[in-house]
């Protein structure tokens, strides 16, 4: 017998704003812009249309309505809160992998929530997505020797960006380990 499920979907919606700053270098401009973003009004942010062809939706959470009715003291409230996004369904957060399909370069944009996580949790989370990327590489005919995945704990200039591909970084790690006898 079929059941009724309530499903919360998420899709990536990106906003952009264009800001001009006067600075001595690109890194100085980036630092200034990061400070300025906190003062931008909502009207300065533009939201382009969602491109269904480029992005999939993510099933963020799901509840079995029958199970809720059978086990909850107040099932109507619990389902209503879930639909409104206010119920306790676990907190899911996202990291952003920005990729240039033409050059094969990209970067992982770390988020403040991720920096506040325990290093063991960071390694576990990165392991999960790196395994997914490796699975895609193995099953879609992409040459895995061209892609290397690693996590950078120390980022220069306190940047929250990890650049891809990371082949140079991986070779440096291997050299450092071989020199130390590890």
Phi, psi and omega in degrees: 000136180286157181235166177258129177240145172252125188240131175260121179256150176230140173227148183286124175238118183256141176247152175224151175221144179250126184230137175254133178227154176258125183209165181274340182207169178297318181295324176294320178297318179298315179298318179296316181297322179298324177288323182291328185303331180291340183257357180290140177280162179299331181288342178279345179268130179253140178244106178289163178299146176290132181263100181300333181285334183263334188231141176261161173274156178246129174281105186280317179200160184213142174231148177268110185301319181298317178300319179296314179297326182281335190239354184257143176291330180222077186296324180298317179294316182298316180291320178297317178295321178297315179298323181280350181082016181254349181284163180278100179237020184086147182259120179249130179238166188229147168252157184243123174257109180264125186231143173256102184299336181283321183263342183080006179266159178190182178207146176263117180269107180289150180248156182305322180299325183290320180296334181274353180283153172301144183299328177295317178294320177302313180297319180295315180296316179294325177299318180300310183285329179292325176296322178296317179296317178298322178298316179298316180300314183293327188259351181249012175079012177281137181288109184296338180290343179273350185236127176236140184240132175206164179249134180255117181281318179260122180250132181297145179056030181054027177290149178254038184234133172249124183270145177238152356287159186249025183307315182299318180296315181299319179296323178295320180296315179298316179298317181295321180292321181291326179289326182276352179085013180282000000 
